[in-house]
Amino acid sequence: MDANLKEQVRALLEAGGGEPLDAGRFLPLVTLESGARVGLDGSAAWVFAPDGGAAQVFAPERGQVFFEVLESRRDDFDARIEEAARAAGLPAEEVVYSFPADQVVRAVLAKGLPTMTRLALSWLRLTEVRALRADIAAVSRDPTMPAPIRDLAERLTVPE
């Protein structure tokens, strides 16, 4: 993440923008159907704040916490981030690209749940597929996955 984006988010939050979060503040950018909010904290780290639950900062080992974003259409999710970033005066494209989509998908694929695996595979952008090649290939070979999901994974597997 660009240091300038971190500074911009921190300045917004220090000026009272966003909303309270534990000991600090965060800038919600997307509200999901459940009421959960996804946004950035003062270090420009992504935060998942479930409605009525404890907020969690993104970490690769806890990427599945963000699984709910996969229930949104990817184009809609990205467009909502862009719109909110622009409204906050942040560089929209940089904010969208900073969302750890590949790491969220990787964490969800590791769970091995067919329905969530299908959502995760369908949520990927082509630019993210190569980084997840090994994870996607593993899904294509997983005999516990339904054949349509294995087929989808096989079609997404790109040459090395």
DSSP file (Angstrom, degrees, kcal/mol; ACC not computed):
  #  RESIDUE AA STRUCTURE BP1 BP2  ACC     N-H-->O    O-->H-N    N-H-->O    O-->H-N    TCO  KAPPA ALPHA  PHI   PSI    X-CA   Y-CA   Z-CA
    1    1 A M              0   0    0      0, 0.0     2,-0.1     0, 0.0    94,-0.0   0.000 360.0 360.0 360.0 137.7    0.0    0.0    0.0
    2    2 A D     >  -     0   0    0      1,-0.1     4,-1.8    92,-0.1     3,-0.4  -0.392 360.0-135.0 -65.0 134.8    1.2    3.4   -0.9
    3    3 A A  H  > S+     0   0    0      1,-0.2     4,-2.4     2,-0.2     5,-0.2   0.844 105.8  59.8 -61.0 -33.4    2.5    5.5    2.1
    4    4 A N  H  > S+     0   0    0      2,-0.2     4,-2.4     1,-0.2    -1,-0.2   0.896 103.1  50.6 -63.0 -40.1    0.5    8.5    0.7
    5    5 A L  H  > S+     0   0    0     -3,-0.4     4,-2.7     2,-0.2     5,-0.2   0.919 109.3  51.5 -63.5 -42.9   -2.7    6.5    0.9
    6    6 A K  H  X S+     0   0    0     -4,-1.8     4,-2.7     1,-0.2    -2,-0.2   0.928 110.9  48.2 -58.1 -44.8   -2.0    5.6    4.5
    7    7 A E  H  X S+     0   0    0     -4,-2.4     4,-2.4     1,-0.2    -1,-0.2   0.900 111.6  49.8 -63.2 -41.0   -1.3    9.3    5.3
    8    8 A Q  H  X S+     0   0    0     -4,-2.4     4,-2.1     2,-0.2    -2,-0.2   0.918 113.2  45.3 -65.6 -43.8   -4.6   10.4    3.6
    9    9 A V  H  X S+     0   0    0     -4,-2.7     4,-2.4     2,-0.2     5,-0.2   0.938 113.5  50.1 -64.9 -46.3   -6.7    7.8    5.4
   10   10 A R  H  X S+     0   0    0     -4,-2.7     4,-2.8    -5,-0.2     5,-0.2   0.908 110.1  50.7 -58.9 -43.0   -5.0    8.7    8.7
   11   11 A A  H  X S+     0   0    0     -4,-2.4     4,-1.5     2,-0.2    -1,-0.2   0.907 109.8  50.4 -63.2 -41.9   -5.6   12.4    8.2
   12   12 A L  H  <>S+     0   0    0     -4,-2.1     5,-2.5     1,-0.2    -1,-0.2   0.929 114.5  43.9 -59.9 -45.5   -9.3   11.8    7.4
   13   13 A L  H ><5S+     0   0    0     -4,-2.4     3,-1.7     1,-0.2    -2,-0.2   0.888 110.8  53.1 -70.1 -39.6   -9.7    9.7   10.6
   14   14 A E  H 3<5S+     0   0    0     -4,-2.8    -1,-0.2     1,-0.3    -2,-0.2   0.777 104.0  58.4 -66.4 -25.1   -7.8   12.1   12.8
   15   15 A A  T 3<5S-     0   0    0     -4,-1.5    -1,-0.3    -5,-0.2    -2,-0.2   0.373 130.9 -95.3 -83.8   4.9  -10.0   14.9   11.5
   16   16 A G  T < 5S+     0   0    0     -3,-1.7    -3,-0.2     1,-0.2    -2,-0.1   0.503  79.0 141.7  96.8   4.4  -13.0   12.9   12.9
   17   17 A G      < +     0   0    0     -5,-2.5    -1,-0.2    -6,-0.2     2,-0.1  -0.228  50.6  21.1 -72.2 168.4  -14.0   11.2    9.7
   18   18 A G  S    S-     0   0    0      7,-0.1     9,-0.2    10,-0.1    23,-0.1  -0.391  96.5 -72.4  74.5-151.4  -15.2    7.6    9.7
   19   19 A E  E     -A   26   0A   0      7,-2.7     7,-2.5    -2,-0.1    -2,-0.1  -0.959  50.7 -78.0-143.4 160.5  -16.6    6.0   12.8
   20   20 A P  E     -A   25   0A   0      0, 0.0     2,-0.3     0, 0.0     5,-0.3  -0.241  41.5-179.8 -60.8 144.6  -15.3    4.7   16.1
   21   21 A L  E >   -A   24   0A   0      3,-2.7     3,-3.3     1,-0.1    28,-0.0  -0.879  55.2 -64.0-148.3 111.4  -13.6    1.3   16.2
   22   22 A D  T 3  S-     0   0    0     -2,-0.3    -1,-0.1     1,-0.3    32,-0.0  -0.228 121.8 -11.1  46.3-116.6  -12.2   -0.1   19.4
   23   23 A A  T 3  S+     0   0    0     -3,-0.1    -1,-0.3     2,-0.1     2,-0.1   0.493 139.8  20.8 -90.7  -2.7   -9.5    2.3   20.4
   24   24 A G  E <  S-A   21   0A   0     -3,-3.3    -3,-2.7    -5,-0.0     2,-0.3  -0.278  85.2 -88.4-134.2-141.9   -9.4    4.2   17.2
   25   25 A R  E     -A   20   0A   0     -5,-0.3    17,-0.7    -2,-0.1     2,-0.3  -0.924  24.8-160.2-138.1 161.8  -11.5    4.9   14.1
   26   26 A F  E     -AB  19  41A   0     -7,-2.5    -7,-2.7    -2,-0.3    15,-0.2  -0.990  20.6-126.7-144.8 157.1  -12.1    3.4   10.7
   27   27 A L  E     - B   0  40A   0     13,-3.5    13,-1.9    -2,-0.3     2,-0.2  -0.853  25.2-148.9-103.7  99.3  -13.4    4.6    7.4
   28   28 A P  E     + B   0  39A   0      0, 0.0    11,-0.3     0, 0.0     3,-0.1  -0.502  22.9 170.8 -69.8 134.7  -16.3    2.3    6.3
   29   29 A L  E     +     0   0A   0      9,-2.9     2,-0.4     1,-0.3    55,-0.2   0.692  62.5  29.6-113.8 -31.5  -16.4    2.0    2.5
   30   30 A V  E     - B   0  38A   0      8,-2.2     8,-2.7    54,-0.1     2,-0.6  -0.998  59.0-156.7-135.5 133.6  -18.9   -0.8    1.8
   31   31 A T  E     - B   0  37A   0     -2,-0.4     6,-0.2     6,-0.2     5,-0.1  -0.957  22.5-145.2-107.1 123.4  -21.9   -1.9    3.8
   32   32 A L    >   -     0   0    0      4,-3.3     3,-2.1    -2,-0.6    37,-0.1  -0.300  30.8 -95.6 -82.5 169.0  -22.8   -5.5    3.0
   33   33 A E  T 3  S+     0   0    0      1,-0.3    -1,-0.1     2,-0.1    -2,-0.0   0.823 124.7  55.3 -53.8 -34.9  -26.3   -7.0    2.9
   34   34 A S  T 3  S-     0   0    0      1,-0.1    -1,-0.3    34,-0.1     3,-0.1   0.599 121.8-104.7 -75.0 -11.0  -26.0   -8.2    6.5
   35   35 A G  S <  S+     0   0    0     -3,-2.1    -2,-0.1     1,-0.4    17,-0.1   0.275  76.5 139.8  99.3  -9.9  -25.1   -4.7    7.7
   36   36 A A        -     0   0    0     15,-0.1    -4,-3.3    14,-0.1    -1,-0.4  -0.365  42.4-142.8 -64.5 147.6  -21.4   -5.6    8.1
   37   37 A R  E     -BC  31  49A   0     12,-2.6    12,-3.4    -6,-0.2     2,-0.4  -0.905  11.3-161.5-117.7 145.4  -19.1   -2.8    7.0
   38   38 A V  E     +BC  30  48A   0     -8,-2.7    -9,-2.9    -2,-0.4    -8,-2.2  -0.988  34.5 117.4-124.7 130.8  -15.7   -3.1    5.2
   39   39 A G  E     -BC  28  47A   0      8,-2.0     8,-3.0    -2,-0.4     2,-0.4  -0.868  54.7 -68.1-166.7-161.0  -13.3   -0.3    5.2
   40   40 A L  E     -BC  27  46A   0    -13,-1.9   -13,-3.5    -2,-0.3     6,-0.2  -0.874  30.8-149.2-116.9 142.7   -9.9    1.0    6.2
   41   41 A D  E >   -B   26   0A   0      4,-2.3     3,-2.3    -2,-0.4   -15,-0.2  -0.307  47.9 -77.9 -94.9-172.8   -8.3    1.8    9.6
   42   42 A G  T 3  S+     0   0    0    -17,-0.7   -32,-0.2     1,-0.3   -16,-0.1   0.663 133.6  49.9 -63.9 -17.6   -5.7    4.5   10.4
   43   43 A S  T 3  S-     0   0    0      2,-0.1    -1,-0.3   -34,-0.1   -37,-0.1   0.274 119.5-110.6-100.0  10.3   -2.9    2.3    9.0
   44   44 A A  S <  S+     0   0    0     -3,-2.3     2,-0.3     1,-0.3    -2,-0.1   0.735  70.7 146.6  64.7  25.9   -4.9    1.8    5.8
   45   45 A A        -     0   0    0    -39,-0.1    -4,-2.3     1,-0.1    -1,-0.3  -0.688  55.6-105.3 -86.4 146.3   -5.4   -1.9    6.7
   46   46 A W  E     -C   40   0A   0     -2,-0.3    12,-3.5    -6,-0.2     2,-0.4  -0.510  37.4-162.8 -75.6 139.8   -8.7   -3.4    5.7
   47   47 A V  E     -CD  39  57A   0     -8,-3.0    -8,-2.0    10,-0.3     2,-0.5  -0.963  13.8-154.9-126.5 139.0  -11.3   -4.0    8.4
   48   48 A F  E     -CD  38  56A   0      8,-2.7     8,-2.5    -2,-0.4   -10,-0.2  -0.973  14.2-175.4-112.1 117.9  -14.4   -6.2    8.6
   49   49 A A  E     -C   37   0A   0    -12,-3.4   -12,-2.6    -2,-0.5     6,-0.2  -0.855  12.1-153.4-118.4  95.0  -16.9   -4.9   11.1
   50   50 A P    >   -     0   0    0      0, 0.0     3,-1.9     0, 0.0     2,-0.6  -0.325  35.4 -92.4 -66.1 149.6  -19.9   -7.2   11.4
   51   51 A D  T 3  S-     0   0    0      1,-0.3   -15,-0.1   -17,-0.1     3,-0.1  -0.484 111.8  -4.3 -63.3 111.9  -23.2   -5.7   12.5
   52   52 A G  T 3  S+     0   0    0     -2,-0.6    -1,-0.3     1,-0.3     2,-0.2   0.513 119.1  98.6  82.4   4.8  -23.1   -6.1   16.3
   53   53 A G  S <  S-     0   0    0     -3,-1.9     2,-0.3     1,-0.0    -1,-0.3  -0.650  83.1 -77.8-118.9 176.7  -19.8   -8.0   16.3
   54   54 A A        -     0   0    0     -2,-0.2     2,-0.1    -3,-0.1    -6,-0.0  -0.576  47.2-122.6 -76.8 130.8  -16.2   -7.4   17.0
   55   55 A A        -     0   0    0     -2,-0.3     2,-0.4    -6,-0.2    -6,-0.2  -0.396  25.7-156.7 -69.9 148.4  -14.3   -5.7   14.1
   56   56 A Q  E     -D   48   0A   0     -8,-2.5    -8,-2.7    -2,-0.1     2,-0.3  -0.995  11.6-134.3-133.4 133.4  -11.3   -7.5   12.7
   57   57 A V  E     -D   47   0A   0     -2,-0.4   -10,-0.3   -10,-0.2     2,-0.1  -0.627  40.8 -98.9 -79.8 140.5   -8.3   -6.2   10.8
   58   58 A F        +     0   0    0    -12,-3.5    -1,-0.1    -2,-0.3     5,-0.1  -0.350  48.0 166.4 -63.3 136.4   -7.4   -8.2    7.8
   59   59 A A    >   -     0   0    0     -2,-0.1     3,-2.4     1,-0.1     4,-0.1  -0.964  43.7-120.4-144.4 139.4   -4.5  -10.7    8.1
   60   60 A P  G >  S+     0   0    0      0, 0.0     3,-1.3     0, 0.0     4,-0.2   0.834 113.6  54.9 -51.3 -37.0   -3.8  -13.4    5.6
   61   61 A E  G 3  S+     0   0    0      1,-0.3     3,-0.1     2,-0.1    -3,-0.0   0.639 115.1  40.1 -74.4 -11.6   -4.2  -16.2    8.2
   62   62 A R  G X  S+     0   0    0     -3,-2.4     3,-2.1     1,-0.1     4,-0.3   0.038  76.1 123.9-119.3  25.0   -7.7  -14.8    9.0
   63   63 A G  G X   +     0   0    0     -3,-1.3     3,-1.7     1,-0.3    -2,-0.1   0.769  62.0  70.2 -58.5 -28.2   -8.8  -14.0    5.4
   64   64 A Q  G >  S+     0   0    0      1,-0.3     3,-2.0     2,-0.2    -1,-0.3   0.698  80.5  76.3 -65.8 -16.9  -11.9  -16.2    5.7
   65   65 A V  G <  S+     0   0    0     -3,-2.1     3,-0.5     1,-0.3    -1,-0.3   0.824  94.1  52.2 -59.3 -29.6  -13.3  -13.6    8.1
   66   66 A F  G X  S+     0   0    0     -3,-1.7     3,-2.1    -4,-0.3     4,-0.4   0.282  74.2 115.3 -88.4   9.4  -13.9  -11.5    5.0
   67   67 A F  G X   +     0   0    0     -3,-2.0     3,-1.9     1,-0.3     4,-0.3   0.782  61.1  71.9 -53.8 -30.2  -15.8  -14.3    3.2
   68   68 A E  G >  S+     0   0    0     -3,-0.5     3,-1.6     1,-0.3    -1,-0.3   0.767  83.1  68.3 -61.7 -25.3  -19.1  -12.3    3.2
   69   69 A V  G X  S+     0   0    0     -3,-2.1     3,-1.7     1,-0.3    -1,-0.3   0.812  88.2  67.9 -63.0 -26.3  -17.7  -10.0    0.6
   70   70 A L  G <  S+     0   0    0     -3,-1.9    -1,-0.3    -4,-0.4    -2,-0.2   0.674  86.4  68.0 -67.5 -15.9  -17.9  -12.9   -1.9
   71   71 A E  G <  S+     0   0    0     -3,-1.6     2,-0.3    -4,-0.3    -1,-0.3   0.600  90.5  76.7 -79.3 -10.8  -21.6  -12.8   -1.7
   72   72 A S  S <  S-     0   0    0     -3,-1.7     2,-0.2    -4,-0.2   -40,-0.0  -0.706  99.2-100.6 -92.3 149.4  -21.6   -9.5   -3.5
   73   73 A R     >  -     0   0    0     -2,-0.3     4,-2.7     1,-0.1     5,-0.2  -0.526  32.2-128.5 -65.3 137.7  -21.0   -9.3   -7.2
   74   74 A R  H  > S+     0   0    0      1,-0.2     4,-2.8     2,-0.2     5,-0.3   0.901 107.1  51.9 -58.9 -44.4  -17.4   -8.3   -7.7
   75   75 A D  H  > S+     0   0    0      1,-0.2     4,-2.3     2,-0.2    -1,-0.2   0.914 112.5  46.5 -60.1 -41.7  -18.2   -5.5  -10.1
   76   76 A D  H  > S+     0   0    0      2,-0.2     4,-2.4     1,-0.2    -2,-0.2   0.923 112.4  49.9 -65.2 -44.5  -20.7   -4.1   -7.5
   77   77 A F  H  X S+     0   0    0     -4,-2.7     4,-2.0     1,-0.2    -2,-0.2   0.947 113.9  44.4 -60.1 -50.2  -18.3   -4.4   -4.6
   78   78 A D  H  X S+     0   0    0     -4,-2.8     4,-2.7     1,-0.2    -1,-0.2   0.898 112.7  52.3 -62.6 -40.9  -15.4   -2.7   -6.5
   79   79 A A  H  X S+     0   0    0     -4,-2.3     4,-2.6    -5,-0.3    -1,-0.2   0.886 108.8  50.4 -63.6 -38.3  -17.7    0.1   -7.7
   80   80 A R  H  X S+     0   0    0     -4,-2.4     4,-2.3     2,-0.2    -1,-0.2   0.883 110.6  49.2 -68.5 -37.6  -19.0    0.7   -4.2
   81   81 A I  H  X S+     0   0    0     -4,-2.0     4,-2.8    -5,-0.2     5,-0.2   0.951 112.3  48.9 -63.1 -47.5  -15.4    1.0   -2.9
   82   82 A E  H  X S+     0   0    0     -4,-2.7     4,-2.7     1,-0.2     5,-0.2   0.934 111.9  48.3 -56.4 -48.7  -14.5    3.4   -5.8
   83   83 A E  H  X S+     0   0    0     -4,-2.6     4,-2.4     1,-0.2    -1,-0.2   0.922 114.4  45.0 -60.5 -46.5  -17.5    5.5   -5.1
   84   84 A A  H  X S+     0   0    0     -4,-2.3     4,-1.6   -55,-0.2    -1,-0.2   0.887 112.5  51.7 -67.0 -38.7  -16.9    5.7   -1.3
   85   85 A A  H  <>S+     0   0    0     -4,-2.8     5,-3.1     2,-0.2     4,-0.5   0.938 111.2  47.3 -63.2 -46.2  -13.2    6.4   -1.9
   86   86 A R  H ><5S+     0   0    0     -4,-2.7     3,-1.5     1,-0.2    -2,-0.2   0.928 109.7  53.4 -60.0 -44.7  -13.9    9.2   -4.3
   87   87 A A  H 3<5S+     0   0    0     -4,-2.4    -1,-0.2     1,-0.3    -2,-0.2   0.821 110.3  48.2 -60.1 -30.9  -16.5   10.7   -1.8
   88   88 A A  T 3<5S-     0   0    0     -4,-1.6    -1,-0.3    -3,-0.2    -2,-0.2   0.475 119.9-110.7 -87.5  -3.2  -13.8   10.6    0.9
   89   89 A G  T < 5S+     0   0    0     -3,-1.5    -3,-0.2    -4,-0.5    -2,-0.1   0.710  73.5 135.7  81.4  20.1  -11.3   12.3   -1.4
   90   90 A L  S   <S-     0   0    0     -5,-3.1     2,-0.9    -6,-0.2    -1,-0.3  -0.663  71.0 -92.3 -98.6 156.5   -9.1    9.2   -1.7
   91   91 A P     >  -     0   0    0      0, 0.0     4,-2.2     0, 0.0     5,-0.2  -0.565  40.9-156.7 -69.3 105.4   -7.5    7.8   -4.9
   92   92 A A  H  > S+     0   0    0     -2,-0.9     4,-2.6     1,-0.2     5,-0.2   0.877  85.2  48.5 -56.1 -48.4  -10.3    5.4   -5.9
   93   93 A E  H  > S+     0   0    0      1,-0.2     4,-2.6     2,-0.2    -1,-0.2   0.909 111.7  49.9 -62.6 -41.9   -8.3    3.0   -8.1
   94   94 A E  H  > S+     0   0    0      2,-0.2     4,-1.2     1,-0.2    -1,-0.2   0.891 110.9  49.7 -63.9 -39.5   -5.6    2.7   -5.5
   95   95 A V  H  X S+     0   0    0     -4,-2.2     4,-0.7     2,-0.2     3,-0.4   0.934 111.2  48.8 -65.6 -45.5   -8.1    1.9   -2.7
   96   96 A V  H >< S+     0   0    0     -4,-2.6     3,-1.4     1,-0.2    -2,-0.2   0.941 112.3  48.3 -58.7 -48.2   -9.8   -0.7   -4.9
   97   97 A Y  H 3< S+     0   0    0     -4,-2.6    -1,-0.2     1,-0.3    -2,-0.2   0.712 102.8  63.6 -68.1 -19.2   -6.5   -2.4   -5.8
   98   98 A S  H 3< S+     0   0    0     -4,-1.2    -1,-0.3    -3,-0.4    -2,-0.2   0.682  75.0 106.2 -79.3 -15.4   -5.5   -2.4   -2.1
   99   99 A F  S << S-     0   0    0     -3,-1.4     2,-2.2    -4,-0.7     3,-0.3  -0.478  78.5-128.4 -64.8 130.8   -8.3   -4.7   -1.2
  100  100 A P     >  +     0   0    0      0, 0.0     4,-2.3     0, 0.0     3,-0.2  -0.288  51.8 150.7 -80.6  56.9   -6.7   -8.2   -0.5
  101  101 A A  H  >  +     0   0    0     -2,-2.2     4,-2.7     1,-0.2     5,-0.2   0.897  69.3  51.0 -56.4 -45.7   -9.1  -10.1   -2.8
  102  102 A D  H  > S+     0   0    0     -3,-0.3     4,-2.4     1,-0.2    -1,-0.2   0.881 111.7  47.5 -63.1 -36.8   -6.6  -12.8   -3.7
  103  103 A Q  H  > S+     0   0    0     -3,-0.2     4,-2.1     2,-0.2    -1,-0.2   0.855 111.2  50.3 -74.0 -33.8   -5.8  -13.4    0.0
  104  104 A V  H  X S+     0   0    0     -4,-2.3     4,-2.1     2,-0.2    -2,-0.2   0.937 113.1  46.9 -65.3 -46.0   -9.5  -13.6    0.9
  105  105 A V  H  X S+     0   0    0     -4,-2.7     4,-2.9     1,-0.2     5,-0.2   0.921 110.5  52.4 -61.9 -44.3  -10.1  -16.0   -1.9
  106  106 A R  H  X S+     0   0    0     -4,-2.4     4,-1.9     1,-0.2    -1,-0.2   0.919 110.1  48.4 -57.7 -44.8   -7.1  -18.1   -0.9
  107  107 A A  H  X S+     0   0    0     -4,-2.1     4,-0.7     1,-0.2    -1,-0.2   0.884 112.9  47.7 -64.6 -38.7   -8.4  -18.4    2.7
  108  108 A V  H >X>S+     0   0    0     -4,-2.1     3,-0.9     1,-0.2     4,-0.7   0.908 109.8  52.1 -69.8 -41.6  -11.8  -19.4    1.5
  109  109 A L  H ><5S+     0   0    0     -4,-2.9     3,-1.0     1,-0.2    -2,-0.2   0.872 102.8  60.5 -60.7 -36.2  -10.5  -22.0   -0.9
  110  110 A A  H 3<5S+     0   0    0     -4,-1.9    -1,-0.2     1,-0.2    -2,-0.2   0.758  94.7  63.3 -64.4 -24.1   -8.4  -23.5    1.9
  111  111 A K  H <<5S-     0   0    0     -3,-0.9    -1,-0.2    -4,-0.7    -2,-0.2   0.785  95.1-144.8 -71.9 -26.9  -11.7  -24.2    3.8
  112  112 A G  T <<5 +     0   0    0     -3,-1.0    -3,-0.1    -4,-0.7    -2,-0.1   0.745  42.2 150.9  71.9  24.1  -12.8  -26.6    1.1
  113  113 A L     >< -     0   0    0     -5,-0.5     4,-3.0     1,-0.1     5,-0.2  -0.814  42.0-142.9 -91.2 118.6  -16.5  -25.8    1.3
  114  114 A P  H  > S+     0   0    0      0, 0.0     4,-2.5     0, 0.0     5,-0.2   0.866  95.4  46.0 -51.6 -48.8  -18.1  -26.3   -2.1
  115  115 A T  H  > S+     0   0    0      1,-0.2     4,-2.0     2,-0.2     5,-0.1   0.932 117.8  42.9 -63.7 -44.8  -20.6  -23.4   -2.1
  116  116 A M  H  > S+     0   0    0      2,-0.2     4,-2.8     1,-0.2    -1,-0.2   0.852 111.6  55.8 -69.9 -33.4  -18.0  -20.9   -0.9
  117  117 A T  H  X S+     0   0    0     -4,-3.0     4,-2.7     2,-0.2     5,-0.2   0.929 107.4  49.0 -62.7 -44.6  -15.4  -22.3   -3.2
  118  118 A R  H  X S+     0   0    0     -4,-2.5     4,-2.2    -5,-0.2    -2,-0.2   0.932 112.9  47.4 -60.8 -45.7  -17.7  -21.7   -6.2
  119  119 A L  H  X S+     0   0    0     -4,-2.0     4,-1.4     1,-0.2    -2,-0.2   0.928 112.5  49.7 -59.7 -45.0  -18.3  -18.2   -5.0
  120  120 A A  H  X S+     0   0    0     -4,-2.8     4,-0.8     1,-0.2     3,-0.3   0.920 111.7  47.0 -62.6 -44.9  -14.6  -17.5   -4.5
  121  121 A L  H >< S+     0   0    0     -4,-2.7     3,-0.6     1,-0.2    -1,-0.2   0.887 113.3  49.3 -64.4 -38.1  -13.6  -18.8   -7.9
  122  122 A S  H 3< S+     0   0    0     -4,-2.2    -1,-0.2    -5,-0.2    -2,-0.2   0.727 105.4  59.4 -72.4 -21.4  -16.3  -16.8   -9.6
  123  123 A W  H 3< S+     0   0    0     -4,-1.4    -1,-0.2    -3,-0.3    -2,-0.2   0.673  82.6 107.6 -82.2 -19.1  -15.3  -13.7   -7.7
  124  124 A L    <<  -     0   0    0     -4,-0.8     2,-0.3    -3,-0.6   -50,-0.1  -0.252  62.9-137.1 -65.6 145.5  -11.7  -13.6   -9.1
  125  125 A R    >>  -     0   0    0      1,-0.1     3,-2.0   -51,-0.0     4,-0.7  -0.723  28.0-114.7 -90.1 151.0  -10.5  -11.1  -11.6
  126  126 A L  H >> S+     0   0    0     -2,-0.3     3,-0.8     1,-0.3     4,-0.6   0.840 116.3  61.7 -57.3 -32.6   -8.3  -12.5  -14.4
  127  127 A T  H 34 S+     0   0    0      1,-0.2    -1,-0.3     2,-0.1     4,-0.3   0.674 104.8  48.7 -68.0 -15.4   -5.4  -10.5  -13.1
  128  128 A E  H <> S+     0   0    0     -3,-2.0     4,-0.8     1,-0.1    -1,-0.2   0.579  89.8  82.1 -97.7 -12.7   -5.6  -12.4   -9.8
  129  129 A V  H X< S+     0   0    0     -3,-0.8     3,-1.0    -4,-0.7     7,-0.2   0.900  85.6  55.0 -64.4 -43.6   -5.7  -15.9  -11.2
  130  130 A R  G >< S+     0   0    0     -4,-0.6     3,-1.5     1,-0.3     4,-0.3   0.889 104.4  54.3 -60.4 -39.8   -2.0  -16.4  -11.7
  131  131 A A  G 34 S+     0   0    0     -4,-0.3    -1,-0.3     1,-0.3    -2,-0.2   0.754 114.8  41.8 -65.0 -22.8   -1.2  -15.5   -8.1
  132  132 A L  G <X S+     0   0    0     -3,-1.0     4,-2.8    -4,-0.8     5,-0.3   0.183  78.5 119.9-108.0  15.5   -3.7  -18.2   -7.0
  133  133 A R  H <> S+     0   0    0     -3,-1.5     4,-2.9     1,-0.2     5,-0.2   0.883  75.9  45.6 -50.9 -50.2   -2.7  -20.8   -9.6
  134  134 A A  H  > S+     0   0    0     -4,-0.3     4,-2.0     1,-0.2    -1,-0.2   0.890 114.4  48.9 -64.1 -39.4   -1.6  -23.5   -7.1
  135  135 A D  H  > S+     0   0    0     -3,-0.2     4,-1.5     2,-0.2    -1,-0.2   0.909 114.1  45.5 -66.7 -42.0   -4.7  -23.0   -4.9
  136  136 A I  H  X S+     0   0    0     -4,-2.8     4,-2.0     2,-0.2    -2,-0.2   0.906 110.9  52.8 -68.4 -42.2   -7.0  -23.2   -7.9
  137  137 A A  H  X S+     0   0    0     -4,-2.9     4,-1.0    -5,-0.3    -1,-0.2   0.886 105.9  55.0 -60.9 -38.4   -5.2  -26.2   -9.3
  138  138 A A  H  X S+     0   0    0     -4,-2.0     4,-0.5     1,-0.2     3,-0.4   0.891 106.8  50.5 -62.2 -39.1   -5.7  -28.0   -6.0
  139  139 A V  H >< S+     0   0    0     -4,-1.5     3,-1.1     1,-0.2    -1,-0.2   0.905 105.6  56.3 -63.5 -40.8   -9.4  -27.3   -6.2
  140  140 A S  H 3< S+     0   0    0     -4,-2.0    -1,-0.2     1,-0.3    -2,-0.2   0.750 113.2  41.2 -64.7 -22.4   -9.5  -28.8   -9.7
  141  141 A R  H 3< S+     0   0    0     -4,-1.0    -1,-0.3    -3,-0.4    -2,-0.2   0.424  85.0 114.5-102.2  -1.0   -8.0  -32.1   -8.3
  142  142 A D    X<  -     0   0    0     -3,-1.1     3,-1.6    -4,-0.5     8,-0.1  -0.605  50.4-161.8 -78.6 109.7  -10.0  -32.3   -5.1
  143  143 A P  T 3  S+     0   0    0      0, 0.0    -1,-0.2     0, 0.0     4,-0.1   0.665  87.5  63.2 -68.1 -13.6  -12.2  -35.4   -5.4
  144  144 A T  T 3  S+     0   0    0      2,-0.1    -2,-0.1     3,-0.0     3,-0.1   0.632  86.6  89.1 -83.9 -12.0  -14.5  -34.0   -2.6
  145  145 A M  S <  S-     0   0    0     -3,-1.6   -32,-0.0    -6,-0.2     5,-0.0  -0.619  91.1-103.1 -83.3 142.8  -15.5  -31.0   -4.7
  146  146 A P    >>  -     0   0    0      0, 0.0     4,-2.1     0, 0.0     3,-0.8  -0.318  34.8-111.1 -59.9 148.7  -18.5  -31.4   -7.0
  147  147 A A  H 3> S+     0   0    0      1,-0.2     4,-2.8     2,-0.2     5,-0.2   0.855 114.8  56.4 -54.4 -42.8  -17.6  -31.8  -10.7
  148  148 A P  H 3> S+     0   0    0      0, 0.0     4,-2.1     0, 0.0    -1,-0.2   0.868 109.2  47.1 -61.0 -33.3  -18.8  -28.4  -11.9
  149  149 A I  H <> S+     0   0    0     -3,-0.8     4,-2.5     2,-0.2    -2,-0.2   0.908 112.0  49.3 -73.2 -41.4  -16.6  -26.7   -9.3
  150  150 A R  H  X S+     0   0    0     -4,-2.1     4,-2.4     2,-0.2    -1,-0.2   0.911 111.4  50.9 -61.0 -40.9  -13.6  -28.8  -10.3
  151  151 A D  H  X S+     0   0    0     -4,-2.8     4,-2.3     2,-0.2    -2,-0.2   0.914 109.4  49.7 -62.8 -43.7  -14.3  -27.9  -14.0
  152  152 A L  H  X S+     0   0    0     -4,-2.1     4,-1.5     1,-0.2    -2,-0.2   0.927 111.7  48.8 -60.2 -45.2  -14.5  -24.2  -13.2
  153  153 A A  H  X S+     0   0    0     -4,-2.5     4,-0.9     1,-0.2    -2,-0.2   0.897 109.6  52.3 -62.3 -40.3  -11.2  -24.4  -11.3
  154  154 A E  H >< S+     0   0    0     -4,-2.4     3,-0.6     1,-0.2    -1,-0.2   0.898 107.9  50.9 -63.8 -39.8   -9.6  -26.3  -14.2
  155  155 A R  H 3< S+     0   0    0     -4,-2.3    -1,-0.2     1,-0.2    -2,-0.2   0.800 111.1  49.8 -67.5 -27.4  -10.7  -23.6  -16.7
  156  156 A L  H 3< S+     0   0    0     -4,-1.5     2,-0.5    -5,-0.2    -1,-0.2   0.614  83.3 107.3 -85.8 -12.6   -9.2  -20.9  -14.4
  157  157 A T    <<  -     0   0    0     -4,-0.9   -27,-0.1    -3,-0.6   -24,-0.0  -0.542  57.3-160.4 -72.3 120.3   -5.9  -22.7  -14.1
  158  158 A V        -     0   0    0     -2,-0.5   -21,-0.1   -29,-0.2    -2,-0.1  -0.705  24.9 -94.9-101.9 152.3   -3.4  -20.8  -16.1
  159  159 A P              0   0    0      0, 0.0    -1,-0.1     0, 0.0   -26,-0.1  -0.267 360.0 360.0 -61.7 151.7    0.0  -22.0  -17.4
  160  160 A E              0   0    0    -27,-0.0    -2,-0.0     0, 0.0   -27,-0.0   0.487 360.0 360.0 -72.6 360.0    3.0  -21.3  -15.3
